Amino acid sequence: MGDLGLGFLAAGIGAGLGVIGAGYGIGKLAASAMDGTARQPEAAGDIRTSMIIAAALIEGVAFFGEVVCIILALK
């Protein structure tokens, strides 16, 4: 396996780990939000808004990580 093959392998592993990490983070975020909503139903709107903002930030970081992996693989 040449350098190009190793680059593609590393990019695939890095992108996969980034997606797994983002999925785990969003799962924990959603679980905590549901727990908070169950404890205080009157705060559901504020909790939902905060959850959506945090999920968007997590997705942005995951997307950035995947783009970096692809760029490094193509060099």
PDB file of N, H, CA, C and O in Angstrom:
ATOM      1  N   MET A   1       0.865  -1.179   0.000  1.00  0.00           N
ATOM      2  CA  MET A   1       0.000   0.000   0.000  1.00  0.00           C
ATOM      3  C   MET A   1       0.904   1.232   0.000  1.00  0.00           C
ATOM      4  O   MET A   1       1.795   1.376   0.837  1.00  0.00           O
ATOM      5  N   GLY A   2       0.647   2.107  -0.957  1.00  0.00           N
ATOM      6  H   GLY A   2      -0.077   1.991  -1.637  1.00  0.00           H
ATOM      7  CA  GLY A   2       1.472   3.298  -1.098  1.00  0.00           C
ATOM      8  C   GLY A   2       1.024   4.413  -0.179  1.00  0.00           C
ATOM      9  O   GLY A   2       0.124   4.253   0.646  1.00  0.00           O
ATOM     10  N   ASP A   3       1.680   5.545  -0.347  1.00  0.00           N
ATOM     11  H   ASP A   3       2.411   5.675  -1.017  1.00  0.00           H
ATOM     12  CA  ASP A   3       1.354   6.708   0.475  1.00  0.00           C
ATOM     13  C   ASP A   3      -0.064   7.194   0.239  1.00  0.00           C
ATOM     14  O   ASP A   3      -0.740   7.614   1.178  1.00  0.00           O
ATOM     15  N   LEU A   4      -0.526   7.141  -1.013  1.00  0.00           N
ATOM     16  H   LEU A   4       0.023   6.799  -1.776  1.00  0.00           H
ATOM     17  CA  LEU A   4      -1.876   7.587  -1.330  1.00  0.00           C
ATOM     18  C   LEU A   4      -2.914   6.681  -0.667  1.00  0.00           C
ATOM     19  O   LEU A   4      -3.923   7.159  -0.149  1.00  0.00           O
ATOM     20  N   GLY A   5      -2.661   5.380  -0.689  1.00  0.00           N
ATOM     21  H   GLY A   5      -1.842   4.991  -1.110  1.00  0.00           H
ATOM     22  CA  GLY A   5      -3.579   4.441  -0.048  1.00  0.00           C
ATOM     23  C   GLY A   5      -3.645   4.651   1.456  1.00  0.00           C
ATOM     24  O   GLY A   5      -4.723   4.589   2.049  1.00  0.00           O
ATOM     25  N   LEU A   6      -2.500   4.898   2.071  1.00  0.00           N
ATOM     26  H   LEU A   6      -1.625   4.949   1.589  1.00  0.00           H
ATOM     27  CA  LEU A   6      -2.485   5.161   3.511  1.00  0.00           C
ATOM     28  C   LEU A   6      -3.186   6.464   3.851  1.00  0.00           C
ATOM     29  O   LEU A   6      -3.831   6.578   4.893  1.00  0.00           O
ATOM     30  N   GLY A   7      -3.058   7.448   2.967  1.00  0.00           N
ATOM     31  H   GLY A   7      -2.534   7.356   2.120  1.00  0.00           H
ATOM     32  CA  GLY A   7      -3.752   8.722   3.172  1.00  0.00           C
ATOM     33  C   GLY A   7      -5.259   8.539   3.139  1.00  0.00           C
ATOM     34  O   GLY A   7      -5.981   9.094   3.968  1.00  0.00           O
ATOM     35  N   PHE A   8      -5.735   7.749   2.166  1.00  0.00           N
ATOM     36  H   PHE A   8      -5.149   7.298   1.493  1.00  0.00           H
ATOM     37  CA  PHE A   8      -7.176   7.479   2.086  1.00  0.00           C
ATOM     38  C   PHE A   8      -7.657   6.679   3.286  1.00  0.00           C
ATOM     39  O   PHE A   8      -8.748   6.925   3.801  1.00  0.00           O
ATOM     40  N   LEU A   9      -6.851   5.723   3.736  1.00  0.00           N
ATOM     41  H   LEU A   9      -5.965   5.523   3.318  1.00  0.00           H
ATOM     42  CA  LEU A   9      -7.210   4.930   4.918  1.00  0.00           C
ATOM     43  C   LEU A   9      -7.301   5.811   6.156  1.00  0.00           C
ATOM     44  O   LEU A   9      -8.248   5.703   6.935  1.00  0.00           O
ATOM     45  N   ALA A  10      -6.318   6.681   6.335  1.00  0.00           N
ATOM     46  H   ALA A  10      -5.549   6.769   5.702  1.00  0.00           H
ATOM     47  CA  ALA A  10      -6.332   7.580   7.496  1.00  0.00           C
ATOM     48  C   ALA A  10      -7.505   8.547   7.432  1.00  0.00           C
ATOM     49  O   ALA A  10      -8.117   8.847   8.457  1.00  0.00           O
ATOM     50  N   ALA A  11      -7.826   9.041   6.230  1.00  0.00           N
ATOM     51  H   ALA A  11      -7.329   8.798   5.397  1.00  0.00           H
ATOM     52  CA  ALA A  11      -8.968   9.947   6.082  1.00  0.00           C
ATOM     53  C   ALA A  11     -10.266   9.233   6.413  1.00  0.00           C
ATOM     54  O   ALA A  11     -11.141   9.807   7.062  1.00  0.00           O
ATOM     55  N   GLY A  12     -10.400   7.993   5.978  1.00  0.00           N
ATOM     56  H   GLY A  12      -9.690   7.527   5.451  1.00  0.00           H
ATOM     57  CA  GLY A  12     -11.607   7.231   6.289  1.00  0.00           C
ATOM     58  C   GLY A  12     -11.753   6.964   7.777  1.00  0.00           C
ATOM     59  O   GLY A  12     -12.844   7.088   8.332  1.00  0.00           O
ATOM     60  N   ILE A  13     -10.660   6.600   8.416  1.00  0.00           N
ATOM     61  H   ILE A  13      -9.773   6.500   7.965  1.00  0.00           H
ATOM     62  CA  ILE A  13     -10.710   6.353   9.864  1.00  0.00           C
ATOM     63  C   ILE A  13     -10.999   7.642  10.616  1.00  0.00           C
ATOM     64  O   ILE A  13     -11.802   7.651  11.549  1.00  0.00           O
ATOM     65  N   GLY A  14     -10.352   8.726  10.220  1.00  0.00           N
ATOM     66  H   GLY A  14      -9.699   8.718   9.462  1.00  0.00           H
ATOM     67  CA  GLY A  14     -10.576  10.009  10.892  1.00  0.00           C
ATOM     68  C   GLY A  14     -11.995  10.510  10.726  1.00  0.00           C
ATOM     69  O   GLY A  14     -12.602  10.987  11.685  1.00  0.00           O
ATOM     70  N   ALA A  15     -12.535  10.408   9.510  1.00  0.00           N
ATOM     71  H   ALA A  15     -12.042  10.021   8.731  1.00  0.00           H
ATOM     72  CA  ALA A  15     -13.912  10.844   9.278  1.00  0.00           C
ATOM     73  C   ALA A  15     -14.881   9.967  10.052  1.00  0.00           C
ATOM     74  O   ALA A  15     -15.860  10.464  10.608  1.00  0.00           O
ATOM     75  N   GLY A  16     -14.618   8.667  10.092  1.00  0.00           N
ATOM     76  H   GLY A  16     -13.822   8.264   9.641  1.00  0.00           H
ATOM     77  CA  GLY A  16     -15.478   7.757  10.852  1.00  0.00           C
ATOM     78  C   GLY A  16     -15.484   8.069  12.337  1.00  0.00           C
ATOM     79  O   GLY A  16     -16.540   8.074  12.970  1.00  0.00           O
ATOM     80  N   LEU A  17     -14.323   8.327  12.889  1.00  0.00           N
ATOM     81  H   LEU A  17     -13.465   8.323  12.374  1.00  0.00           H
ATOM     82  CA  LEU A  17     -14.246   8.677  14.307  1.00  0.00           C
ATOM     83  C   LEU A  17     -14.940  10.004  14.590  1.00  0.00           C
ATOM     84  O   LEU A  17     -15.564  10.179  15.636  1.00  0.00           O
ATOM     85  N   GLY A  18     -14.825  10.937  13.646  1.00  0.00           N
ATOM     86  H   GLY A  18     -14.317  10.795  12.796  1.00  0.00           H
ATOM     87  CA  GLY A  18     -15.517  12.220  13.820  1.00  0.00           C
ATOM     88  C   GLY A  18     -17.025  12.059  13.839  1.00  0.00           C
ATOM     89  O   GLY A  18     -17.712  12.693  14.640  1.00  0.00           O
ATOM     90  N   VAL A  19     -17.543  11.211  12.956  1.00  0.00           N
ATOM     91  H   VAL A  19     -16.985  10.696  12.305  1.00  0.00           H
ATOM     92  CA  VAL A  19     -18.987  10.977  12.916  1.00  0.00           C
ATOM     93  C   VAL A  19     -19.451  10.230  14.166  1.00  0.00           C
ATOM     94  O   VAL A  19     -20.509  10.538  14.715  1.00  0.00           O
ATOM     95  N   ILE A  20     -18.675   9.265  14.609  1.00  0.00           N
ATOM     96  H   ILE A  20     -17.816   9.015  14.163  1.00  0.00           H
ATOM     97  CA  ILE A  20     -19.037   8.534  15.829  1.00  0.00           C
ATOM     98  C   ILE A  20     -19.058   9.488  17.024  1.00  0.00           C
ATOM     99  O   ILE A  20     -19.977   9.440  17.841  1.00  0.00           O
ATOM    100  N   GLY A  21     -18.061  10.343  17.127  1.00  0.00           N
ATOM    101  H   GLY A  21     -17.314  10.382  16.463  1.00  0.00           H
ATOM    102  CA  GLY A  21     -18.014  11.306  18.230  1.00  0.00           C
ATOM    103  C   GLY A  21     -19.173  12.279  18.196  1.00  0.00           C
ATOM    104  O   GLY A  21     -19.754  12.592  19.236  1.00  0.00           O
ATOM    105  N   ALA A  22     -19.516  12.760  17.015  1.00  0.00           N
ATOM    106  H   ALA A  22     -19.044  12.506  16.170  1.00  0.00           H
ATOM    107  CA  ALA A  22     -20.646  13.683  16.891  1.00  0.00           C
ATOM    108  C   ALA A  22     -21.954  12.989  17.244  1.00  0.00           C
ATOM    109  O   ALA A  22     -22.803  13.569  17.921  1.00  0.00           O
ATOM    110  N   GLY A  23     -22.118  11.758  16.793  1.00  0.00           N
ATOM    111  H   GLY A  23     -21.428  11.287  16.244  1.00  0.00           H
ATOM    112  CA  GLY A  23     -23.329  11.008  17.128  1.00  0.00           C
ATOM    113  C   GLY A  23     -23.461  10.763  18.625  1.00  0.00           C
ATOM    114  O   GLY A  23     -24.548  10.872  19.192  1.00  0.00           O
ATOM    115  N   TYR A  24     -22.352  10.435  19.247  1.00  0.00           N
ATOM    116  H   TYR A  24     -21.469  10.347  18.786  1.00  0.00           H
ATOM    117  CA  TYR A  24     -22.367  10.231  20.701  1.00  0.00           C
ATOM    118  C   TYR A  24     -22.696  11.532  21.430  1.00  0.00           C
ATOM    119  O   TYR A  24     -23.479  11.534  22.380  1.00  0.00           O
ATOM    120  N   GLY A  25     -22.105  12.624  20.990  1.00  0.00           N
ATOM    121  H   GLY A  25     -21.470  12.623  20.218  1.00  0.00           H
ATOM    122  CA  GLY A  25     -22.360  13.916  21.632  1.00  0.00           C
ATOM    123  C   GLY A  25     -23.803  14.368  21.477  1.00  0.00           C
ATOM    124  O   GLY A  25     -24.411  14.855  22.431  1.00  0.00           O
ATOM    125  N   ILE A  26     -24.351  14.208  20.282  1.00  0.00           N
ATOM    126  H   ILE A  26     -23.857  13.812  19.507  1.00  0.00           H
ATOM    127  CA  ILE A  26     -25.739  14.607  20.065  1.00  0.00           C
ATOM    128  C   ILE A  26     -26.682  13.688  20.840  1.00  0.00           C
ATOM    129  O   ILE A  26     -27.712  14.142  21.336  1.00  0.00           O
ATOM    130  N   GLY A  27     -26.346  12.411  20.949  1.00  0.00           N
ATOM    131  H   GLY A  27     -25.508  12.041  20.546  1.00  0.00           H
ATOM    132  CA  GLY A  27     -27.162  11.488  21.738  1.00  0.00           C
ATOM    133  C   GLY A  27     -27.203  11.877  23.209  1.00  0.00           C
ATOM    134  O   GLY A  27     -28.265  11.872  23.832  1.00  0.00           O
ATOM    135  N   LYS A  28     -26.046  12.210  23.755  1.00  0.00           N
ATOM    136  H   LYS A  28     -25.183  12.214  23.249  1.00  0.00           H
ATOM    137  CA  LYS A  28     -26.012  12.655  25.156  1.00  0.00           C
ATOM    138  C   LYS A  28     -26.760  13.971  25.335  1.00  0.00           C
ATOM    139  O   LYS A  28     -27.436  14.183  26.342  1.00  0.00           O
ATOM    140  N   LEU A  29     -26.631  14.851  24.345  1.00  0.00           N
ATOM    141  H   LEU A  29     -26.082  14.679  23.527  1.00  0.00           H
ATOM    142  CA  LEU A  29     -27.320  16.137  24.397  1.00  0.00           C
ATOM    143  C   LEU A  29     -28.829  15.944  24.394  1.00  0.00           C
ATOM    144  O   LEU A  29     -29.539  16.557  25.192  1.00  0.00           O
ATOM    145  N   ALA A  30     -29.315  15.100  23.503  1.00  0.00           N
ATOM    146  H   ALA A  30     -28.738  14.602  22.855  1.00  0.00           H
ATOM    147  CA  ALA A  30     -30.754  14.855  23.420  1.00  0.00           C
ATOM    148  C   ALA A  30     -31.271  14.171  24.684  1.00  0.00           C
ATOM    149  O   ALA A  30     -32.358  14.495  25.163  1.00  0.00           O
ATOM    150  N   ALA A  31     -30.506  13.234  25.223  1.00  0.00           N
ATOM    151  H   ALA A  31     -29.623  12.970  24.834  1.00  0.00           H
ATOM    152  CA  ALA A  31     -30.934  12.560  26.449  1.00  0.00           C
ATOM    153  C   ALA A  31     -31.034  13.547  27.608  1.00  0.00           C
ATOM    154  O   ALA A  31     -31.985  13.498  28.387  1.00  0.00           O
ATOM    155  N   SER A  32     -30.075  14.424  27.720  1.00  0.00           N
ATOM    156  H   SER A  32     -29.302  14.464  27.087  1.00  0.00           H
ATOM    157  CA  SER A  32     -30.110  15.422  28.789  1.00  0.00           C
ATOM    158  C   SER A  32     -31.264  16.406  28.601  1.00  0.00           C
ATOM    159  O   SER A  32     -31.902  16.820  29.569  1.00  0.00           O
ATOM    160  N   ALA A  33     -31.523  16.771  27.353  1.00  0.00           N
ATOM    161  H   ALA A  33     -31.005  16.435  26.567  1.00  0.00           H
ATOM    162  CA  ALA A  33     -32.630  17.688  27.087  1.00  0.00           C
ATOM    163  C   ALA A  33     -33.972  17.037  27.422  1.00  0.00           C
ATOM    164  O   ALA A  33     -34.851  17.683  27.992  1.00  0.00           O
ATOM    165  N   MET A  34     -34.128  15.777  27.073  1.00  0.00           N
ATOM    166  H   MET A  34     -33.414  15.253  26.610  1.00  0.00           H
ATOM    167  CA  MET A  34     -35.376  15.073  27.396  1.00  0.00           C
ATOM    168  C   MET A  34     -35.540  14.931  28.913  1.00  0.00           C
ATOM    169  O   MET A  34     -36.646  15.052  29.441  1.00  0.00           O
ATOM    170  N   ASP A  35     -34.435  14.676  29.596  1.00  0.00           N
ATOM    171  H   ASP A  35     -33.537  14.579  29.167  1.00  0.00           H
ATOM    172  CA  ASP A  35     -34.488  14.570  31.054  1.00  0.00           C
ATOM    173  C   ASP A  35     -34.878  15.909  31.675  1.00  0.00           C
ATOM    174  O   ASP A  35     -35.693  15.957  32.597  1.00  0.00           O
ATOM    175  N   GLY A  36     -34.297  16.992  31.169  1.00  0.00           N
ATOM    176  H   GLY A  36     -33.635  16.953  30.421  1.00  0.00           H
ATOM    177  CA  GLY A  36     -34.640  18.320  31.674  1.00  0.00           C
ATOM    178  C   GLY A  36     -36.084  18.693  31.380  1.00  0.00           C
ATOM    179  O   GLY A  36     -36.745  19.315  32.211  1.00  0.00           O
ATOM    180  N   THR A  37     -36.578  18.319  30.207  1.00  0.00           N
ATOM    181  H   THR A  37     -36.041  17.813  29.533  1.00  0.00           H
ATOM    182  CA  THR A  37     -37.966  18.601  29.858  1.00  0.00           C
ATOM    183  C   THR A  37     -38.917  17.795  30.729  1.00  0.00           C
ATOM    184  O   THR A  37     -39.979  18.281  31.116  1.00  0.00           O
ATOM    185  N   ALA A  38     -38.533  16.562  31.037  1.00  0.00           N
ATOM    186  H   ALA A  38     -37.669  16.167  30.723  1.00  0.00           H
ATOM    187  CA  ALA A  38     -39.384  15.733  31.899  1.00  0.00           C
ATOM    188  C   ALA A  38     -39.446  16.296  33.314  1.00  0.00           C
ATOM    189  O   ALA A  38     -40.479  16.197  33.976  1.00  0.00           O
ATOM    190  N   ARG A  39     -38.360  16.878  33.775  1.00  0.00           N
ATOM    191  H   ARG A  39     -37.521  16.959  33.237  1.00  0.00           H
ATOM    192  CA  ARG A  39     -38.347  17.427  35.138  1.00  0.00           C
ATOM    193  C   ARG A  39     -39.049  18.777  35.224  1.00  0.00           C
ATOM    194  O   ARG A  39     -39.695  19.079  36.228  1.00  0.00           O
ATOM    195  N   GLN A  40     -38.925  19.591  34.172  1.00  0.00           N
ATOM    196  H   GLN A  40     -38.401  19.345  33.357  1.00  0.00           H
ATOM    197  CA  GLN A  40     -39.556  20.920  34.158  1.00  0.00           C
ATOM    198  C   GLN A  40     -40.224  21.153  32.809  1.00  0.00           C
ATOM    199  O   GLN A  40     -39.632  21.768  31.923  1.00  0.00           O
ATOM    200  N   PRO A  41     -41.436  20.674  32.649  1.00  0.00           N
ATOM    201  CA  PRO A  41     -42.107  20.815  31.346  1.00  0.00           C
ATOM    202  C   PRO A  41     -42.319  22.267  30.914  1.00  0.00           C
ATOM    203  O   PRO A  41     -42.402  22.544  29.718  1.00  0.00           O
ATOM    204  N   GLU A  42     -42.405  23.180  31.853  1.00  0.00           N
ATOM    205  H   GLU A  42     -42.337  22.955  32.824  1.00  0.00           H
ATOM    206  CA  GLU A  42     -42.624  24.582  31.484  1.00  0.00           C
ATOM    207  C   GLU A  42     -41.386  25.203  30.827  1.00  0.00           C
ATOM    208  O   GLU A  42     -41.497  26.253  30.194  1.00  0.00           O
ATOM    209  N   ALA A  43     -40.232  24.588  30.961  1.00  0.00           N
ATOM    210  H   ALA A  43     -40.142  23.735  31.474  1.00  0.00           H
ATOM    211  CA  ALA A  43     -39.000  25.106  30.366  1.00  0.00           C
ATOM    212  C   ALA A  43     -38.658  24.401  29.055  1.00  0.00           C
ATOM    213  O   ALA A  43     -37.534  24.521  28.568  1.00  0.00           O
ATOM    214  N   ALA A  44     -39.607  23.673  28.483  1.00  0.00           N
ATOM    215  H   ALA A  44     -40.520  23.575  28.880  1.00  0.00           H
ATOM    216  CA  ALA A  44     -39.332  22.869  27.288  1.00  0.00           C
ATOM    217  C   ALA A  44     -38.878  23.728  26.109  1.00  0.00           C
ATOM    218  O   ALA A  44     -37.988  23.317  25.364  1.00  0.00           O
ATOM    219  N   GLY A  45     -39.460  24.894  25.923  1.00  0.00           N
ATOM    220  H   GLY A  45     -40.183  25.228  26.528  1.00  0.00           H
ATOM    221  CA  GLY A  45     -39.080  25.750  24.800  1.00  0.00           C
ATOM    222  C   GLY A  45     -37.642  26.222  24.889  1.00  0.00           C
ATOM    223  O   GLY A  45     -36.910  26.186  23.900  1.00  0.00           O
ATOM    224  N   ASP A  46     -37.234  26.665  26.070  1.00  0.00           N
ATOM    225  H   ASP A  46     -37.829  26.694  26.873  1.00  0.00           H
ATOM    226  CA  ASP A  46     -35.854  27.119  26.253  1.00  0.00           C
ATOM    227  C   ASP A  46     -34.861  25.966  26.100  1.00  0.00           C
ATOM    228  O   ASP A  46     -33.794  26.128  25.509  1.00  0.00           O
ATOM    229  N   ILE A  47     -35.223  24.804  26.638  1.00  0.00           N
ATOM    230  H   ILE A  47     -36.090  24.672  27.119  1.00  0.00           H
ATOM    231  CA  ILE A  47     -34.347  23.640  26.532  1.00  0.00           C
ATOM    232  C   ILE A  47     -34.208  23.212  25.074  1.00  0.00           C
ATOM    233  O   ILE A  47     -33.111  22.882  24.625  1.00  0.00           O
ATOM    234  N   ARG A  48     -35.317  23.217  24.337  1.00  0.00           N
ATOM    235  H   ARG A  48     -36.208  23.485  24.702  1.00  0.00           H
ATOM    236  CA  ARG A  48     -35.283  22.820  22.931  1.00  0.00           C
ATOM    237  C   ARG A  48     -34.402  23.772  22.123  1.00  0.00           C
ATOM    238  O   ARG A  48     -33.620  23.335  21.278  1.00  0.00           O
ATOM    239  N   THR A  49     -34.529  25.064  22.384  1.00  0.00           N
ATOM    240  H   THR A  49     -35.164  25.419  23.070  1.00  0.00           H
ATOM    241  CA  THR A  49     -33.725  26.044  21.654  1.00  0.00           C
ATOM    242  C   THR A  49     -32.238  25.840  21.934  1.00  0.00           C
ATOM    243  O   THR A  49     -31.422  25.858  21.012  1.00  0.00           O
ATOM    244  N   SER A  50     -31.892  25.650  23.185  1.00  0.00           N
ATOM    245  H   SER A  50     -32.554  25.636  23.934  1.00  0.00           H
ATOM    246  CA  SER A  50     -30.487  25.425  23.541  1.00  0.00           C
ATOM    247  C   SER A  50     -29.976  24.127  22.933  1.00  0.00           C
ATOM    248  O   SER A  50     -28.828  24.056  22.496  1.00  0.00           O
ATOM    249  N   MET A  51     -30.825  23.093  22.902  1.00  0.00           N
ATOM    250  H   MET A  51     -31.758  23.151  23.257  1.00  0.00           H
ATOM    251  CA  MET A  51     -30.413  21.816  22.340  1.00  0.00           C
ATOM    252  C   MET A  51     -30.148  21.941  20.841  1.00  0.00           C
ATOM    253  O   MET A  51     -29.172  21.381  20.341  1.00  0.00           O
ATOM    254  N   ILE A  52     -30.991  22.658  20.128  1.00  0.00           N
ATOM    255  H   ILE A  52     -31.784  23.113  20.535  1.00  0.00           H
ATOM    256  CA  ILE A  52     -30.804  22.809  18.689  1.00  0.00           C
ATOM    257  C   ILE A  52     -29.524  23.584  18.379  1.00  0.00           C
ATOM    258  O   ILE A  52     -28.797  23.237  17.448  1.00  0.00           O
ATOM    259  N   ILE A  53     -29.251  24.618  19.146  1.00  0.00           N
ATOM    260  H   ILE A  53     -29.841  24.900  19.903  1.00  0.00           H
ATOM    261  CA  ILE A  53     -28.021  25.396  18.938  1.00  0.00           C
ATOM    262  C   ILE A  53     -26.795  24.533  19.212  1.00  0.00           C
ATOM    263  O   ILE A  53     -25.838  24.552  18.437  1.00  0.00           O
ATOM    264  N   ALA A  54     -26.815  23.779  20.306  1.00  0.00           N
ATOM    265  H   ALA A  54     -27.592  23.763  20.935  1.00  0.00           H
ATOM    266  CA  ALA A  54     -25.672  22.922  20.634  1.00  0.00           C
ATOM    267  C   ALA A  54     -25.496  21.818  19.602  1.00  0.00           C
ATOM    268  O   ALA A  54     -24.365  21.494  19.242  1.00  0.00           O
ATOM    269  N   ALA A  55     -26.586  21.233  19.118  1.00  0.00           N
ATOM    270  H   ALA A  55     -27.506  21.496  19.410  1.00  0.00           H
ATOM    271  CA  ALA A  55     -26.484  20.188  18.097  1.00  0.00           C
ATOM    272  C   ALA A  55     -25.906  20.748  16.804  1.00  0.00           C
ATOM    273  O   ALA A  55     -25.121  20.074  16.137  1.00  0.00           O
ATOM    274  N   ALA A  56     -26.284  21.965  16.443  1.00  0.00           N
ATOM    275  H   ALA A  56     -26.922  22.512  16.985  1.00  0.00           H
ATOM    276  CA  ALA A  56     -25.735  22.587  15.244  1.00  0.00           C
ATOM    277  C   ALA A  56     -24.232  22.820  15.395  1.00  0.00           C
ATOM    278  O   ALA A  56     -23.481  22.629  14.438  1.00  0.00           O
ATOM    279  N   LEU A  57     -23.789  23.226  16.571  1.00  0.00           N
ATOM    280  H   LEU A  57     -24.399  23.381  17.348  1.00  0.00           H
ATOM    281  CA  LEU A  57     -22.358  23.422  16.797  1.00  0.00           C
ATOM    282  C   LEU A  57     -21.602  22.096  16.719  1.00  0.00           C
ATOM    283  O   LEU A  57     -20.505  22.042  16.161  1.00  0.00           O
ATOM    284  N   ILE A  58     -22.173  21.038  17.269  1.00  0.00           N
ATOM    285  H   ILE A  58     -23.063  21.082  17.722  1.00  0.00           H
ATOM    286  CA  ILE A  58     -21.537  19.723  17.204  1.00  0.00           C
ATOM    287  C   ILE A  58     -21.437  19.257  15.760  1.00  0.00           C
ATOM    288  O   ILE A  58     -20.396  18.750  15.341  1.00  0.00           O
ATOM    289  N   GLU A  59     -22.511  19.427  14.996  1.00  0.00           N
ATOM    290  H   GLU A  59     -23.356  19.839  15.336  1.00  0.00           H
ATOM    291  CA  GLU A  59     -22.495  19.030  13.590  1.00  0.00           C
ATOM    292  C   GLU A  59     -21.474  19.846  12.804  1.00  0.00           C
ATOM    293  O   GLU A  59     -20.817  19.316  11.908  1.00  0.00           O
ATOM    294  N   GLY A  60     -21.334  21.126  13.131  1.00  0.00           N
ATOM    295  H   GLY A  60     -21.867  21.556  13.860  1.00  0.00           H
ATOM    296  CA  GLY A  60     -20.347  21.958  12.451  1.00  0.00           C
ATOM    297  C   GLY A  60     -18.933  21.475  12.692  1.00  0.00           C
ATOM    298  O   GLY A  60     -18.121  21.447  11.767  1.00  0.00           O
ATOM    299  N   VAL A  61     -18.628  21.096  13.911  1.00  0.00           N
ATOM    300  H   VAL A  61     -19.288  21.118  14.662  1.00  0.00           H
ATOM    301  CA  VAL A  61     -17.298  20.590  14.231  1.00  0.00           C
ATOM    302  C   VAL A  61     -17.054  19.262  13.518  1.00  0.00           C
ATOM    303  O   VAL A  61     -15.962  19.029  12.997  1.00  0.00           O
ATOM    304  N   ALA A  62     -18.060  18.392  13.490  1.00  0.00           N
ATOM    305  H   ALA A  62     -18.947  18.581  13.913  1.00  0.00           H
ATOM    306  CA  ALA A  62     -17.918  17.104  12.803  1.00  0.00           C
ATOM    307  C   ALA A  62     -17.693  17.314  11.306  1.00  0.00           C
ATOM    308  O   ALA A  62     -16.850  16.650  10.705  1.00  0.00           O
ATOM    309  N   PHE A  63     -18.440  18.229  10.712  1.00  0.00           N
ATOM    310  H   PHE A  63     -19.125  18.768  11.201  1.00  0.00           H
ATOM    311  CA  PHE A  63     -18.277  18.517   9.287  1.00  0.00           C
ATOM    312  C   PHE A  63     -16.882  19.080   9.007  1.00  0.00           C
ATOM    313  O   PHE A  63     -16.251  18.705   8.018  1.00  0.00           O
ATOM    314  N   PHE A  64     -16.402  19.971   9.862  1.00  0.00           N
ATOM    315  H   PHE A  64     -16.914  20.275  10.665  1.00  0.00           H
ATOM    316  CA  PHE A  64     -15.064  20.528   9.704  1.00  0.00           C
ATOM    317  C   PHE A  64     -14.012  19.425   9.777  1.00  0.00           C
ATOM    318  O   PHE A  64     -13.067  19.417   8.988  1.00  0.00           O
ATOM    319  N   GLY A  65     -14.168  18.500  10.716  1.00  0.00           N
ATOM    320  H   GLY A  65     -14.936  18.507  11.357  1.00  0.00           H
ATOM    321  CA  GLY A  65     -13.228  17.385  10.836  1.00  0.00           C
ATOM    322  C   GLY A  65     -13.212  16.506   9.601  1.00  0.00           C
ATOM    323  O   GLY A  65     -12.149  16.067   9.161  1.00  0.00           O
ATOM    324  N   GLU A  66     -14.385  16.246   9.036  1.00  0.00           N
ATOM    325  H   GLU A  66     -15.248  16.602   9.393  1.00  0.00           H
ATOM    326  CA  GLU A  66     -14.446  15.432   7.824  1.00  0.00           C
ATOM    327  C   GLU A  66     -13.789  16.143   6.642  1.00  0.00           C
ATOM    328  O   GLU A  66     -13.087  15.514   5.850  1.00  0.00           O
ATOM    329  N   VAL A  67     -14.015  17.441   6.522  1.00  0.00           N
ATOM    330  H   VAL A  67     -14.586  17.951   7.165  1.00  0.00           H
ATOM    331  CA  VAL A  67     -13.390  18.201   5.428  1.00  0.00           C
ATOM    332  C   VAL A  67     -11.876  18.194   5.573  1.00  0.00           C
ATOM    333  O   VAL A  67     -11.159  18.056   4.581  1.00  0.00           O
ATOM    334  N   VAL A  68     -11.386  18.339   6.787  1.00  0.00           N
ATOM    335  H   VAL A  68     -11.968  18.451   7.592  1.00  0.00           H
ATOM    336  CA  VAL A  68      -9.931  18.300   7.013  1.00  0.00           C
ATOM    337  C   VAL A  68      -9.372  16.938   6.625  1.00  0.00           C
ATOM    338  O   VAL A  68      -8.314  16.862   6.002  1.00  0.00           O
ATOM    339  N   CYS A  69     -10.069  15.858   6.986  1.00  0.00           N
ATOM    340  H   CYS A  69     -10.928  15.920   7.493  1.00  0.00           H
ATOM    341  CA  CYS A  69      -9.616  14.518   6.626  1.00  0.00           C
ATOM    342  C   CYS A  69      -9.566  14.341   5.111  1.00  0.00           C
ATOM    343  O   CYS A  69      -8.610  13.773   4.583  1.00  0.00           O
ATOM    344  N   ILE A  70     -10.569  14.815   4.426  1.00  0.00           N
ATOM    345  H   ILE A  70     -11.346  15.276   4.855  1.00  0.00           H
ATOM    346  CA  ILE A  70     -10.584  14.689   2.957  1.00  0.00           C
ATOM    347  C   ILE A  70      -9.474  15.516   2.330  1.00  0.00           C
ATOM    348  O   ILE A  70      -8.807  15.056   1.403  1.00  0.00           O
ATOM    349  N   ILE A  71      -9.271  16.724   2.820  1.00  0.00           N
ATOM    350  H   ILE A  71      -9.813  17.097   3.573  1.00  0.00           H
ATOM    351  CA  ILE A  71      -8.199  17.571   2.261  1.00  0.00           C
ATOM    352  C   ILE A  71      -6.830  16.932   2.493  1.00  0.00           C
ATOM    353  O   ILE A  71      -5.984  16.938   1.600  1.00  0.00           O
ATOM    354  N   LEU A  72      -6.614  16.390   3.671  1.00  0.00           N
ATOM    355  H   LEU A  72      -7.302  16.386   4.397  1.00  0.00           H
ATOM    356  CA  LEU A  72      -5.322  15.747   3.952  1.00  0.00           C
ATOM    357  C   LEU A  72      -5.126  14.493   3.119  1.00  0.00           C
ATOM    358  O   LEU A  72      -3.996  14.167   2.755  1.00  0.00           O
ATOM    359  N   ALA A  73      -6.203  13.784   2.810  1.00  0.00           N
ATOM    360  H   ALA A  73      -7.121  14.049   3.106  1.00  0.00           H
ATOM    361  CA  ALA A  73      -6.079  12.561   2.008  1.00  0.00           C
ATOM    362  C   ALA A  73      -5.716  12.888   0.569  1.00  0.00           C
ATOM    363  O   ALA A  73      -5.045  12.093  -0.089  1.00  0.00           O
ATOM    364  N   LEU A  74      -6.139  14.023   0.074  1.00  0.00           N
ATOM    365  H   LEU A  74      -6.685  14.669   0.609  1.00  0.00           H
ATOM    366  CA  LEU A  74      -5.897  14.366  -1.321  1.00  0.00           C
ATOM    367  C   LEU A  74      -4.550  15.043  -1.551  1.00  0.00           C
ATOM    368  O   LEU A  74      -4.209  15.339  -2.696  1.00  0.00           O
ATOM    369  N   LYS A  75      -3.790  15.292  -0.517  1.00  0.00           N
ATOM    370  H   LYS A  75      -4.067  15.052   0.413  1.00  0.00           H
ATOM    371  CA  LYS A  75      -2.465  15.913  -0.688  1.00  0.00           C
ATOM    372  C   LYS A  75      -1.412  14.876  -0.948  1.00  0.00           C
ATOM    373  O   LYS A  75      -0.240  15.214  -1.117  1.00  0.00           O
TER     374      LYS A  75
END
